[in-house]
């Protein structure tokens, strides 16, 4: 098995990062991380790059919207920048693959909507290539609600993607979407470059028809290896995974201690280096 490098999605410590970017990254480095995954980097790329360099960290991947005019956040929707601006910022921050983190669930409910998502990702990949970058897509659970001719919306989109478009599989949200997570990780083959390592109770899909709106504060997420998601089996199912990205949508305690606990699990099991 090729052992992925450990990383952490900085959204997990959004408040701490805003309060003290350099200090937060120093603490992640002290925990033993060498990579992170940036978010909200477009308007602070120079500061992020300086803080990363100062902490001895790199951010090979980063999250930014590429397919939507607005992006949902817990604080409300915000307008999204043009892809060219995103890629310029990514290059400054040292990010190599820009990953779209969320597309409106309604767009995943029709074949036309899914095909449009794939087309937009392919176009983004073309633009990114002019900056020497690549693009990817990160799932939640809305991609697994609708099916077309026996394929989930996620499968339909993947089948229509240019080979340059990469995938990051959120193992927790795939489980919430009712997927056999190790089997899905295996099927995605060389396109799968990263996974989000996230654990906890597998809830009902909040994007299924008639489900109540998702309240992130109710998510009972736990340290990796202590919940219901088959993290180890999924990571062992695909040797192409380069990054095991720890994430908490809602950390159960002190976020740095929570990240350290998940990192310890990954390394003790030989699932990340």
Order of alpha helices (4+ residues) and beta strands (2+ residues): beta-alpha-alpha-beta-alpha-beta-beta-beta-alpha-beta-alpha-beta-beta-beta-alpha-beta-alpha-alpha-beta-beta-beta-alpha-beta-alpha
